[in-house]
Amino acid sequence: MPPSPKPAILHSAALIGVEASLVSVETTMRGSGGTPRVTGSVDAVVREAYHRVLHAFQACELPAPRGVPLIHFGPADVRKDGSGFDLPMALSMAIAGGLVTGRPRLAAFAEVALDGTLHPCPGIVSVALCCRRSGIDTLLCAPSDAELAAAVPDLRCLAARTLREAVHALDQPNECESVRPRSARTALRHRRALRGGLTLSALRGLETPKRALCAAIAGRHDLLFVGPPGCGKSAMLRAAEDLLTEPDESESLDILRIHSARDGGSQELGVSTKGRPVRAPHCSSSAASVLGGGPQVRPGEVTLAHRGLLILDELPEFRREVLEGLRQPLEERQVTVSRARRTVTFPADFQLLAAMNPCPCGQLGSTSMFCRCTPSARTRYRARLSGPLLDRFDLRVAVEAVPPEELGTAQENAPDPIEDRILPAVRAQRERNQNGAPNGRLEGEALMAVLGDPAEIDRTMRRAVAAFGLSARGRLRVLRVARTLADLELRSEVSESDLLDAARLRTALED
């Protein structure tokens, strides 16, 4: 069969951050003379793909496409990088070279090895979502990627193990069996990181910090623990994973999209046993690793913690640019990374749980140890955290060490542990709040509508502002926490005690 005179067009997608943009792969075959050309703002990996693909045709005992190809990736002004373009390049060459008679409208995304085996590539869920938005109803990829992409509704996913199978699927798509669709929650469940952690009930004492932690998890409030070494701050942060509620279908697809863009479909995704991401970077982490960036502008820890927890233990030990860089995502729930070639906005709707000592030696305020820090050393230590950053914490809770005599006593089971009230509180928020938002994300009229009597709320908040010196942002956060405290007690309206308790839970680090 002679080579096709018209360009063979197949679709794929270019990954930009955690989003994908539709790419058309056009191939024409010229005569036997000349040099193969690959155009369209491609990197070295895409240019080298031609030689890998040509060898894969031979390894799979497929006839090599006749002619010298000119392969264009459009639109030309969008940067294309990565090995996911191997498969669409190979299939467009097969169409242009006369190996495939039809011209099906589908997208392909996979790496092609020298032996013709297809391998998964990062970003398959983003690619699948891009295909659905663009009206392409079929995606051809490697088997493990097809399992992930099947979580995207209204999209047919074809899995091929080799280039030969992919060519057959392209020629006879109706004869190929598609991967059975499944929910994003199911796909996420098969890729959870199984780990055993502490439970809140295993910790002795610490009733006020425990209550604050349960309120933080129930309402998705940002929390800072302040206390001496060994008082239980880190233990409570580790126990927070056990308190999480499972994400719904929309949240699961969002988590799956981000982690597949970073880790790829062949690896275990970095999510907890509850299905939400829990990230705990070390205090030596760079700004690019936490906030996002690097040569390829990859998502950082704040994006990988989207819809989950970001745990920062020893908060003042993090670099200054990391701490100050957290201010934008804590307020806007997204982070924008600007580079000379591109500007990428990543989602960053995470919940921040952090811990710190009250001074360099950690014993300030301790009843059993004497603080040896000078006033200037304490001032320098506190200055590592700016006022605007501290003001963005909904809860700032002082943690005192449990007396030694209480550590050896038997733990009495409370008839109604507060951690058991988290799920009912979350359900109440989803049913009551606008768009099912958690209390920690409510603002303006949406927040005031769920508090109760406006006159009583205003009267109590005037007292709280005068007593605790709350800023405008602090006032908003007190109202949010008060609503969550009322939800934990299954009350429909916020009481005066809820408002005052919420204000008291912001008093740590205030002299």
ZIBEL-V984344 format. One record per residue. N is the residue number from 1. RES is the residue in three letters. SS is DSSP state (A for helix, B for strand, O for the rest). Layout:
BEGIN
n = [N,N]
res = [RES,RES]
ss = [SS,SS]
END
This chain:
BEGIN
n = [1,2,3,4,5,6,7,8,9,10,11,12,13,14,15,16,17,18,19,20,21,22,23,24,25,26,27,28,29,30,31,32,33,34,35,36,37,38,39,40,41,42,43,44,45,46,47,48,49,50,51,52,53,54,55,56,57,58,59,60,61,62,63,64,65,66,67,68,69,70,71,72,73,74,75,76,77,78,79,80,81,82,83,84,85,86,87,88,89,90,91,92,93,94,95,96,97,98,99,100,101,102,103,104,105,106,107,108,109,110,111,112,113,114,115,116,117,118,119,120,121,122,123,124,125,126,127,128,129,130,131,132,133,134,135,136,137,138,139,140,141,142,143,144,145,146,147,148,149,150,151,152,153,154,155,156,157,158,159,160,161,162,163,164,165,166,167,168,169,170,171,172,173,174,175,176,177,178,179,180,181,182,183,184,185,186,187,188,189,190,191,192,193,194,195,196,197,198,199,200,201,202,203,204,205,206,207,208,209,210,211,212,213,214,215,216,217,218,219,220,221,222,223,224,225,226,227,228,229,230,231,232,233,234,235,236,237,238,239,240,241,242,243,244,245,246,247,248,249,250,251,252,253,254,255,256,257,258,259,260,261,262,263,264,265,266,267,268,269,270,271,272,273,274,275,276,277,278,279,280,281,282,283,284,285,286,287,288,289,290,291,292,293,294,295,296,297,298,299,300,301,302,303,304,305,306,307,308,309,310,311,312,313,314,315,316,317,318,319,320,321,322,323,324,325,326,327,328,329,330,331,332,333,334,335,336,337,338,339,340,341,342,343,344,345,346,347,348,349,350,351,352,353,354,355,356,357,358,359,360,361,362,363,364,365,366,367,368,369,370,371,372,373,374,375,376,377,378,379,380,381,382,383,384,385,386,387,388,389,390,391,392,393,394,395,396,397,398,399,400,401,402,403,404,405,406,407,408,409,410,411,412,413,414,415,416,417,418,419,420,421,422,423,424,425,426,427,428,429,430,431,432,433,434,435,436,437,438,439,440,441,442,443,444,445,446,447,448,449,450,451,452,453,454,455,456,457,458,459,460,461,462,463,464,465,466,467,468,469,470,471,472,473,474,475,476,477,478,479,480,481,482,483,484,485,486,487,488,489,490,491,492,493,494,495,496,497,498,499,500,501,502,503,504,505,506,507,508,509,510,511]
res = [MET,PRO,PRO,SER,PRO,LYS,PRO,ALA,ILE,LEU,HIS,SER,ALA,ALA,LEU,ILE,GLY,VAL,GLU,ALA,SER,LEU,VAL,SER,VAL,GLU,THR,THR,MET,ARG,GLY,SER,GLY,GLY,THR,PRO,ARG,VAL,THR,GLY,SER,VAL,ASP,ALA,VAL,VAL,ARG,GLU,ALA,TYR,HIS,ARG,VAL,LEU,HIS,ALA,PHE,GLN,ALA,CYS,GLU,LEU,PRO,ALA,PRO,ARG,GLY,VAL,PRO,LEU,ILE,HIS,PHE,GLY,PRO,ALA,ASP,VAL,ARG,LYS,ASP,GLY,SER,GLY,PHE,ASP,LEU,PRO,MET,ALA,LEU,SER,MET,ALA,ILE,ALA,GLY,GLY,LEU,VAL,THR,GLY,ARG,PRO,ARG,LEU,ALA,ALA,PHE,ALA,GLU,VAL,ALA,LEU,ASP,GLY,THR,LEU,HIS,PRO,CYS,PRO,GLY,ILE,VAL,SER,VAL,ALA,LEU,CYS,CYS,ARG,ARG,SER,GLY,ILE,ASP,THR,LEU,LEU,CYS,ALA,PRO,SER,ASP,ALA,GLU,LEU,ALA,ALA,ALA,VAL,PRO,ASP,LEU,ARG,CYS,LEU,ALA,ALA,ARG,THR,LEU,ARG,GLU,ALA,VAL,HIS,ALA,LEU,ASP,GLN,PRO,ASN,GLU,CYS,GLU,SER,VAL,ARG,PRO,ARG,SER,ALA,ARG,THR,ALA,LEU,ARG,HIS,ARG,ARG,ALA,LEU,ARG,GLY,GLY,LEU,THR,LEU,SER,ALA,LEU,ARG,GLY,LEU,GLU,THR,PRO,LYS,ARG,ALA,LEU,CYS,ALA,ALA,ILE,ALA,GLY,ARG,HIS,ASP,LEU,LEU,PHE,VAL,GLY,PRO,PRO,GLY,CYS,GLY,LYS,SER,ALA,MET,LEU,ARG,ALA,ALA,GLU,ASP,LEU,LEU,THR,GLU,PRO,ASP,GLU,SER,GLU,SER,LEU,ASP,ILE,LEU,ARG,ILE,HIS,SER,ALA,ARG,ASP,GLY,GLY,SER,GLN,GLU,LEU,GLY,VAL,SER,THR,LYS,GLY,ARG,PRO,VAL,ARG,ALA,PRO,HIS,CYS,SER,SER,SER,ALA,ALA,SER,VAL,LEU,GLY,GLY,GLY,PRO,GLN,VAL,ARG,PRO,GLY,GLU,VAL,THR,LEU,ALA,HIS,ARG,GLY,LEU,LEU,ILE,LEU,ASP,GLU,LEU,PRO,GLU,PHE,ARG,ARG,GLU,VAL,LEU,GLU,GLY,LEU,ARG,GLN,PRO,LEU,GLU,GLU,ARG,GLN,VAL,THR,VAL,SER,ARG,ALA,ARG,ARG,THR,VAL,THR,PHE,PRO,ALA,ASP,PHE,GLN,LEU,LEU,ALA,ALA,MET,ASN,PRO,CYS,PRO,CYS,GLY,GLN,LEU,GLY,SER,THR,SER,MET,PHE,CYS,ARG,CYS,THR,PRO,SER,ALA,ARG,THR,ARG,TYR,ARG,ALA,ARG,LEU,SER,GLY,PRO,LEU,LEU,ASP,ARG,PHE,ASP,LEU,ARG,VAL,ALA,VAL,GLU,ALA,VAL,PRO,PRO,GLU,GLU,LEU,GLY,THR,ALA,GLN,GLU,ASN,ALA,PRO,ASP,PRO,ILE,GLU,ASP,ARG,ILE,LEU,PRO,ALA,VAL,ARG,ALA,GLN,ARG,GLU,ARG,ASN,GLN,ASN,GLY,ALA,PRO,ASN,GLY,ARG,LEU,GLU,GLY,GLU,ALA,LEU,MET,ALA,VAL,LEU,GLY,ASP,PRO,ALA,GLU,ILE,ASP,ARG,THR,MET,ARG,ARG,ALA,VAL,ALA,ALA,PHE,GLY,LEU,SER,ALA,ARG,GLY,ARG,LEU,ARG,VAL,LEU,ARG,VAL,ALA,ARG,THR,LEU,ALA,ASP,LEU,GLU,LEU,ARG,SER,GLU,VAL,SER,GLU,SER,ASP,LEU,LEU,ASP,ALA,ALA,ARG,LEU,ARG,THR,ALA,LEU,GLU,ASP]
ss = [O,O,O,O,O,O,O,B,B,B,B,B,B,B,B,B,O,O,B,B,B,B,B,B,B,B,B,B,B,B,O,O,O,O,O,O,B,B,B,O,O,B,O,A,A,A,A,A,A,A,A,A,A,A,A,A,A,A,A,O,O,O,O,O,O,O,O,B,B,B,B,B,B,B,O,O,O,O,O,B,O,O,O,O,A,A,A,A,A,A,A,A,A,A,A,A,O,O,O,O,O,O,O,O,O,O,B,B,B,O,B,B,O,O,O,O,B,B,B,O,O,O,O,A,A,A,A,A,A,A,A,A,A,O,O,O,O,B,B,B,B,O,A,A,A,A,A,A,A,O,O,O,O,O,O,B,B,B,B,O,O,B,A,A,A,A,A,A,A,A,A,O,A,A,A,O,O,B,O,O,O,O,O,A,A,A,A,A,A,O,O,O,O,O,O,O,O,O,O,A,A,A,O,O,O,O,A,A,A,A,A,A,A,A,A,A,A,A,A,O,O,O,B,B,B,B,B,O,O,O,O,O,A,A,A,A,A,A,A,A,A,A,A,O,O,O,O,O,A,A,A,A,A,A,A,A,A,A,A,A,A,A,A,O,O,O,O,O,O,O,B,O,O,O,O,O,B,B,B,O,O,O,O,O,O,O,A,A,A,A,A,O,B,O,O,O,O,B,O,O,A,A,A,A,O,O,O,O,B,B,B,B,O,O,A,A,A,O,O,A,A,A,A,A,A,A,A,A,A,A,A,A,O,B,B,B,B,B,O,O,O,O,B,B,B,B,B,O,O,O,B,B,B,B,B,B,O,O,O,O,O,O,O,O,O,O,O,O,O,O,O,O,O,O,A,A,A,A,A,A,A,A,A,O,O,O,A,A,A,A,A,O,O,O,B,B,B,B,B,O,O,O,O,A,A,A,A,O,O,O,O,O,O,O,O,O,O,A,A,A,A,A,A,A,A,A,A,A,A,A,A,A,O,A,A,A,O,O,A,A,A,O,O,A,A,A,A,A,O,O,O,O,O,A,A,A,A,A,A,A,A,A,A,A,A,A,A,A,O,O,O,A,A,A,A,A,A,A,A,A,A,A,A,A,A,A,A,A,O,O,O,O,O,O,O,A,A,A,A,A,A,A,A,A,O,O,O,O,O,O,O]
END
